[in-house]
């Protein structure tokens, strides 16, 4: 069995479903908005009869949230959630470094300081023990990220937030429809934040949403969303410094159609991801991650699994040599050791990637030669904080964790069985991989 990476033809030809998905419902929704000639959801961003207002109510009913506030993107949801919770200049917000930069930049745009904590190796979600180590008298909030759709460690984090009187915000941008112990993502913390960017499990290209059961947070969020306006007040009176973070009517019409099929899609991905885990568990070289106990549904935005780099004979030095062979010119320490196996999987027709470079490695949070980092008033008044640069679990995950995208899990069980056979084939072909690495080791 020769691997396609080494020039052989693929044994399996995959036809994964395209993403995003749409049908006539989205088209009719867009036509409905066009023909209505009402393309604006109102000064407060969600008038009762607007598409945005109707989408908010429909998502609230689906998710079991008392309040939903639709916004322009996921970062806007995070900024508003923090601001509405009273987070401001000089406050510290604990969050994982294993996340997209928006989790951190949302805090920084308010003058708050992101404090990076590590993740737990079993689910790559925020480590409660490290959170406890990072709490100071300046800590105001904790943001937990539901990585890939997993609500990892949420019970412990909720308990810490309650005992320490901290705001707990769920970055649920990966977790639309995930269910943990009868609760949907975004209903456990003080607020939940969702993204509708194109790759997400619900999408309108861009867009976001904030959920909360707290009346005051909801009231403030609606005001912040729309330039500091408030209910029952003329549209050109402004009561606080806010933003124009409103969602458009066109996006809301698309999202209303997307919401109808969300639960069926999530259930399918949950079943398919668990099937793949059962099939590749025990295959040498690949270590799947299991859902946290109590998970009923996993949106499976991403399917992370670990590589046993020792099994394949991949060292950091050989990874650097491979990066050089690939013509990568930037700092090789930002190239994961998993890259060779990723390329082998892609050659066999399996899409995959290393999604994140941990934020503790990002130039934004390190001393660099850049003349400016665009920090503006944050740098002027707060200064440039010293960020922790060693987070062992996050750093290790960067080297050895790869992710399969959601479209892999949108098909039938037979497709998942074929995907599992590719992992088995790569594992059994380890001698080919090691021979290739041996050649790399002697190239000057």
C-alpha positions as CSV (number, residue, x, y, z in Angstrom):
1,X,0.0,0.0,0.0
2,X,1.7,3.1,-1.2
3,X,0.6,6.5,0.0
4,X,-0.7,9.1,-2.5
5,X,1.7,11.6,-1.0
6,X,4.5,9.5,-2.6
7,X,3.0,9.6,-6.1
8,X,0.4,6.7,-6.0
9,X,-3.2,7.2,-6.9
10,X,-5.8,7.6,-4.1
11,X,-7.6,4.5,-3.1
12,X,-10.7,6.5,-2.1
13,X,-12.3,9.4,-3.9
14,X,-14.3,11.6,-1.5
15,X,-17.2,13.8,-2.4
16,X,-17.7,15.7,0.8
17,X,-20.8,18.0,0.9
18,X,-20.1,21.7,0.1
19,X,-20.2,24.3,2.8
20,X,-22.0,26.6,3.2
21,X,-25.2,24.9,2.4
22,X,-28.4,26.6,1.2
23,X,-31.6,25.8,-0.5
24,X,-34.6,27.8,-1.8
25,X,-35.4,28.9,1.8
26,X,-32.4,31.3,1.8
27,X,-33.3,32.6,-1.7
28,X,-36.9,33.3,-0.7
29,X,-35.8,35.0,2.4
30,X,-33.5,37.4,0.5
31,X,-36.3,38.1,-2.0
32,X,-38.7,38.7,0.9
33,X,-36.3,41.4,2.3
34,X,-35.7,42.9,-1.1
35,X,-39.4,43.2,-1.9
36,X,-40.2,44.6,1.5
37,X,-38.0,47.6,0.8
38,X,-37.3,47.4,4.5
39,X,-33.6,46.7,4.7
40,X,-32.9,48.1,8.1
41,X,-33.8,46.5,11.5
42,X,-34.4,49.8,13.2
43,X,-32.4,52.2,15.4
44,X,-32.1,49.7,18.2
45,X,-31.2,46.9,15.7
46,X,-34.1,44.5,16.2
47,X,-37.5,46.0,15.8
48,X,-40.3,43.5,16.5
49,X,-41.4,42.9,12.9
50,X,-37.9,43.0,11.4
51,X,-36.1,39.9,10.1
52,X,-33.5,40.5,12.9
53,X,-36.2,40.7,15.6
54,X,-37.9,37.5,14.3
55,X,-34.5,35.7,14.1
56,X,-33.7,36.7,17.7
57,X,-36.9,35.3,19.0
58,X,-36.6,32.1,17.0
59,X,-33.0,31.5,18.2
60,X,-34.0,32.3,21.8
61,X,-36.7,29.6,21.5
62,X,-34.4,27.1,19.9
63,X,-31.5,27.7,22.4
64,X,-33.5,28.1,25.6
65,X,-32.1,31.6,26.1
66,X,-34.2,34.4,27.7
67,X,-32.6,37.1,25.6
68,X,-30.8,37.1,22.2
69,X,-29.1,40.1,20.6
70,X,-28.0,39.7,17.0
71,X,-24.9,41.7,16.1
72,X,-22.5,42.2,13.2
73,X,-20.0,39.4,14.0
74,X,-18.6,37.2,16.8
75,X,-16.0,39.6,18.0
76,X,-18.7,42.3,18.4
77,X,-20.7,39.8,20.5
78,X,-17.7,39.4,22.8
79,X,-17.0,43.1,23.0
80,X,-20.6,43.8,23.9
81,X,-20.9,40.9,26.3
82,X,-17.9,42.2,28.2
83,X,-19.0,45.9,28.1
84,X,-22.5,45.0,29.2
85,X,-21.1,43.0,32.1
86,X,-19.1,46.0,33.3
87,X,-15.6,45.0,32.1
88,X,-13.5,48.0,31.4
89,X,-10.0,49.6,31.4
90,X,-7.5,47.9,33.6
91,X,-9.7,44.8,34.4
92,X,-8.2,41.4,33.7
93,X,-10.0,38.8,31.7
94,X,-8.8,35.2,31.9
95,X,-9.1,33.2,28.7
96,X,-7.3,30.3,26.9
97,X,-4.4,31.1,24.6
98,X,-5.8,28.2,22.4
99,X,-8.4,30.4,20.6
100,X,-8.8,32.9,17.8
101,X,-7.4,36.4,18.4
102,X,-10.9,38.0,18.7
103,X,-11.3,36.4,22.1
104,X,-8.4,38.5,23.3
105,X,-8.8,41.6,21.1
106,X,-12.4,42.0,22.4
107,X,-11.1,42.6,25.9
108,X,-8.3,44.8,24.6
109,X,-10.7,47.1,22.7
110,X,-12.3,47.9,26.1
111,X,-8.9,48.5,27.7
112,X,-9.1,45.2,29.6
113,X,-6.1,42.9,29.8
114,X,-6.3,39.4,28.4
115,X,-4.6,36.9,30.8
116,X,-3.8,33.7,29.0
117,X,-4.4,30.4,30.8
118,X,-3.7,26.9,29.6
119,X,-6.1,24.3,28.3
120,X,-6.7,20.7,29.4
121,X,-5.2,18.0,27.1
122,X,-8.4,15.9,26.8
123,X,-10.6,18.6,25.2
124,X,-8.4,21.7,24.6
125,X,-10.8,23.8,26.7
126,X,-9.9,26.3,29.4
127,X,-8.1,24.6,32.4
128,X,-10.0,25.4,35.7
129,X,-6.9,24.8,37.7
130,X,-4.8,27.3,35.7
131,X,-7.7,29.8,35.9
132,X,-7.5,29.6,39.7
133,X,-3.7,30.2,39.5
134,X,-4.3,33.3,37.3
135,X,-7.0,35.1,39.4
136,X,-5.8,38.4,41.0
137,X,-7.7,41.3,42.6
138,X,-8.0,42.8,39.1
139,X,-9.7,39.8,37.6
140,X,-13.2,40.7,36.4
141,X,-14.2,38.0,34.0
142,X,-13.4,34.6,32.5
143,X,-14.0,33.6,28.9
144,X,-14.2,29.9,28.1
145,X,-14.0,28.8,24.5
146,X,-16.0,25.8,23.4
147,X,-13.3,24.5,21.1
148,X,-14.6,22.6,18.1
149,X,-18.0,22.5,19.8
150,X,-17.0,20.8,23.1
151,X,-18.3,22.4,26.3
152,X,-15.2,21.3,28.2
153,X,-14.8,21.9,32.0
154,X,-17.9,24.1,32.1
155,X,-19.1,22.9,35.5
156,X,-15.8,23.6,37.2
157,X,-15.5,27.0,35.5
158,X,-19.1,27.9,36.5
159,X,-18.3,27.0,40.1
160,X,-15.1,29.2,40.1
161,X,-17.0,32.1,38.6
162,X,-19.7,31.8,41.3
163,X,-17.3,31.5,44.2
164,X,-15.0,34.3,43.0
165,X,-17.8,36.6,41.9
166,X,-16.6,36.7,38.3
167,X,-18.4,37.1,35.0
168,X,-18.3,33.9,33.0
169,X,-18.7,34.4,29.2
170,X,-19.0,31.4,26.8
171,X,-17.2,31.9,23.5
172,X,-19.6,29.6,21.7
173,X,-18.5,30.6,18.2
174,X,-17.9,26.9,17.5
175,X,-20.8,25.5,19.4
176,X,-24.2,26.3,17.8
177,X,-26.5,23.5,18.9
178,X,-24.0,21.8,21.3
179,X,-25.9,20.4,24.3
180,X,-24.3,19.6,27.7
181,X,-26.5,18.1,30.5
182,X,-29.7,19.3,28.9
183,X,-28.3,22.9,28.4
184,X,-27.4,24.4,25.1
185,X,-24.2,26.3,24.6
186,X,-24.6,29.9,25.5
187,X,-27.1,29.3,28.4
188,X,-24.6,28.4,31.2
189,X,-22.5,31.5,31.7
190,X,-23.7,35.0,32.2
191,X,-23.6,35.5,28.4
192,X,-22.8,33.4,25.3
193,X,-21.3,34.6,22.1
194,X,-21.8,33.1,18.6
195,X,-20.3,33.8,15.2
196,X,-22.0,33.3,11.8
197,X,-18.9,33.7,9.8
198,X,-18.9,31.7,6.6
199,X,-17.2,28.5,8.0
200,X,-19.4,28.3,11.1
201,X,-22.2,25.7,11.6
202,X,-24.7,28.5,11.0
203,X,-23.7,31.2,8.6
204,X,-24.7,34.4,6.8
205,X,-21.1,35.1,5.7
206,X,-20.6,37.3,8.7
207,X,-22.7,38.0,11.7
208,X,-22.9,37.2,15.4
209,X,-25.3,36.8,18.4
210,X,-25.2,37.3,22.2
211,X,-27.4,35.2,24.5
212,X,-28.1,35.9,28.2
213,X,-30.7,35.3,30.8
214,X,-29.7,38.5,32.7
215,X,-32.1,41.4,32.0
216,X,-29.6,44.1,32.7
217,X,-26.9,42.6,30.5
218,X,-29.5,42.3,27.7
219,X,-30.6,45.9,28.2
220,X,-27.1,47.2,28.1
221,X,-26.2,45.0,25.1
222,X,-29.0,46.3,23.0
223,X,-27.9,49.8,23.8
224,X,-24.2,49.1,23.1
225,X,-25.1,47.4,19.8
226,X,-26.7,50.6,18.4
227,X,-24.6,53.6,19.3
228,X,-25.7,53.9,22.9
229,X,-29.5,54.3,22.2
230,X,-32.1,52.9,24.6
231,X,-35.7,51.8,24.4
232,X,-38.5,54.4,24.3
233,X,-36.2,57.2,23.5
234,X,-35.8,59.2,20.3
235,X,-33.3,57.6,17.9
236,X,-30.9,60.5,18.0
237,X,-30.4,60.5,21.8
238,X,-27.3,58.5,22.9
239,X,-26.8,57.5,26.5
240,X,-23.5,55.7,26.5
241,X,-20.5,55.2,24.2
242,X,-21.6,52.3,21.9
243,X,-21.0,51.0,18.5
244,X,-22.9,50.3,15.3
245,X,-22.8,46.5,15.6
246,X,-26.2,45.8,14.1
247,X,-27.0,42.8,11.9
248,X,-28.6,43.4,8.5
249,X,-32.0,42.3,7.4
250,X,-30.5,40.2,4.6
251,X,-28.2,38.3,7.0
252,X,-31.1,37.7,9.4
253,X,-33.2,36.3,6.6
254,X,-30.5,33.8,5.7
255,X,-30.0,32.9,9.3
256,X,-33.7,32.2,9.8
257,X,-33.4,29.6,7.1
258,X,-30.2,28.2,8.4
259,X,-31.7,27.7,11.9
260,X,-34.4,25.5,10.6
261,X,-31.9,22.8,9.6
262,X,-29.4,23.3,12.3
263,X,-30.5,20.6,14.7
264,X,-30.6,17.9,12.1
265,X,-27.1,18.8,10.9
266,X,-25.8,18.9,14.5
267,X,-27.3,15.5,15.3
268,X,-25.7,14.0,12.1
269,X,-22.3,15.5,12.9
270,X,-22.5,14.2,16.5
271,X,-23.3,10.7,15.3
272,X,-20.7,10.7,12.5
273,X,-17.9,12.2,14.7
274,X,-18.5,9.6,17.4
275,X,-18.5,6.9,14.8
276,X,-15.1,8.1,13.5
277,X,-13.8,8.2,17.1
278,X,-14.8,4.5,17.6
279,X,-13.2,3.5,14.3
280,X,-9.8,5.2,14.7
281,X,-9.5,4.6,18.5
282,X,-6.6,2.2,18.8
283,X,-5.1,2.9,15.4
284,X,-1.4,3.6,16.1
285,X,-0.3,7.1,15.4
286,X,-3.7,8.8,15.9
287,X,-5.4,9.6,19.2
288,X,-9.0,10.9,19.0
289,X,-10.5,13.2,21.6
290,X,-13.7,12.2,23.2
291,X,-16.6,14.5,24.2
292,X,-16.8,15.6,27.8
293,X,-19.0,13.3,29.9
294,X,-22.5,14.8,29.8
295,X,-22.3,15.9,26.1
296,X,-25.5,15.1,24.4
297,X,-24.8,17.0,21.1
298,X,-21.5,18.3,19.7
299,X,-21.9,20.8,16.9
300,X,-18.5,19.4,15.6
301,X,-17.4,22.6,14.0
302,X,-14.0,21.0,14.2
303,X,-12.9,17.4,14.9
304,X,-9.6,17.6,16.7
305,X,-7.3,14.6,17.2
306,X,-3.7,14.2,18.3
307,X,-0.8,12.7,16.4
308,X,1.7,10.4,18.1
309,X,4.7,12.1,16.6
310,X,7.0,9.5,18.1
311,X,5.2,6.7,16.2
312,X,5.9,8.5,12.9
313,X,9.4,9.5,13.9
314,X,8.7,13.2,13.6
315,X,11.0,15.5,15.6
316,X,11.0,19.3,15.8
317,X,14.3,19.4,13.7
318,X,12.7,17.2,11.0
319,X,9.6,19.3,11.0
320,X,11.8,22.4,10.4
321,X,13.5,20.6,7.5
322,X,10.2,19.7,6.0
323,X,9.0,23.3,6.3
324,X,12.2,24.4,4.5
325,X,11.5,21.8,1.7
326,X,8.0,23.1,1.4
327,X,9.4,26.6,0.8
328,X,8.0,28.1,4.0
329,X,10.0,31.3,4.6
330,X,8.5,32.5,7.9
331,X,9.7,31.4,11.3
332,X,9.7,27.6,11.4
333,X,8.8,27.7,15.1
334,X,5.3,28.8,13.9
335,X,5.1,25.7,11.7
336,X,3.6,22.7,13.6
337,X,5.3,19.4,13.6
338,X,2.1,17.9,12.3
339,X,2.5,19.5,8.9
340,X,3.8,16.4,7.1
341,X,1.0,14.2,8.3
342,X,-1.5,16.9,7.3
343,X,-0.1,16.9,3.8
344,X,-0.3,13.1,3.7
345,X,-3.9,13.2,4.7
346,X,-4.8,15.8,2.1
347,X,-3.1,13.8,-0.6
348,X,-5.5,11.0,0.3
349,X,-8.4,13.3,0.0
350,X,-9.0,14.2,3.7
351,X,-9.2,17.9,4.4
352,X,-7.5,18.9,7.6
353,X,-5.5,21.7,9.1
354,X,-3.8,23.0,12.3
355,X,-6.3,25.6,13.1
356,X,-4.6,27.8,15.8
357,X,-1.2,29.1,16.6
358,X,-1.6,29.8,20.4
359,X,-1.9,33.4,21.2
360,X,1.1,33.3,23.5
361,X,3.1,32.8,20.3
362,X,1.5,35.6,18.4
363,X,3.6,38.7,17.6
364,X,0.8,40.9,18.9
365,X,1.6,39.7,22.4
366,X,5.4,39.4,22.1
367,X,8.2,41.9,21.7
368,X,8.7,42.3,18.0
369,X,10.4,44.8,15.7
370,X,7.1,46.1,14.5
371,X,7.0,49.9,15.0
372,X,3.4,49.7,16.1
373,X,0.9,47.0,17.0
374,X,-2.1,49.2,16.5
375,X,-2.9,49.1,20.2
376,X,-3.7,52.8,20.3
377,X,-5.2,54.0,23.6
378,X,-4.7,50.5,25.1
379,X,-0.9,50.8,24.8
380,X,-1.0,54.5,25.8
381,X,-3.0,54.1,29.0
382,X,-2.7,50.5,30.0
383,X,0.8,49.8,28.7
384,X,1.9,46.6,26.9
385,X,1.4,43.8,29.4
386,X,3.9,41.0,29.8
387,X,2.1,37.9,28.6
388,X,2.9,34.4,29.7
389,X,4.9,32.7,26.9
390,X,5.0,29.2,28.2
391,X,1.8,27.3,28.3
392,X,2.8,23.6,28.0
393,X,-0.5,22.0,27.0
394,X,-1.3,24.7,24.4
395,X,2.3,24.6,23.1
396,X,2.2,20.8,22.8
397,X,-1.2,20.9,21.1
398,X,0.2,23.3,18.5
399,X,2.8,20.6,17.5
400,X,0.5,17.6,17.4
401,X,-3.2,18.4,17.1
402,X,-4.9,18.5,13.7
403,X,-8.5,19.2,12.9
404,X,-10.9,17.9,10.4
405,X,-13.6,20.4,9.2
406,X,-17.3,20.0,9.7
407,X,-18.1,19.0,6.1
408,X,-16.3,15.7,6.6
409,X,-19.2,14.8,9.0
410,X,-22.1,16.0,6.9
411,X,-22.4,12.8,4.8
412,X,-23.3,9.2,5.4
413,X,-21.8,6.6,7.8
414,X,-20.2,4.9,4.8
415,X,-18.1,8.0,4.1
416,X,-16.9,8.0,7.7
417,X,-15.9,4.4,7.4
418,X,-13.9,5.3,4.3
419,X,-12.2,8.1,6.2
420,X,-11.2,5.7,9.0
421,X,-9.6,3.4,6.4
422,X,-7.4,6.3,5.3
423,X,-6.1,6.7,8.9
424,X,-5.5,3.0,9.1
425,X,-3.6,3.1,5.7
426,X,-1.4,5.9,6.9
427,X,-0.7,4.1,10.2
428,X,0.2,0.9,8.4
429,X,2.5,2.8,6.0
430,X,4.6,4.3,8.8
431,X,7.8,2.8,7.3
432,X,7.3,4.9,4.2
433,X,7.0,8.0,6.3
434,X,10.1,7.1,8.3
435,X,12.1,6.5,5.1
436,X,11.0,9.9,3.8
437,X,12.1,11.5,7.1
438,X,15.4,9.7,7.0
439,X,16.1,11.2,3.6
440,X,15.2,14.6,4.9
441,X,17.6,14.1,7.9
442,X,20.6,13.8,5.6
443,X,19.8,16.7,3.3
444,X,22.2,19.5,4.1
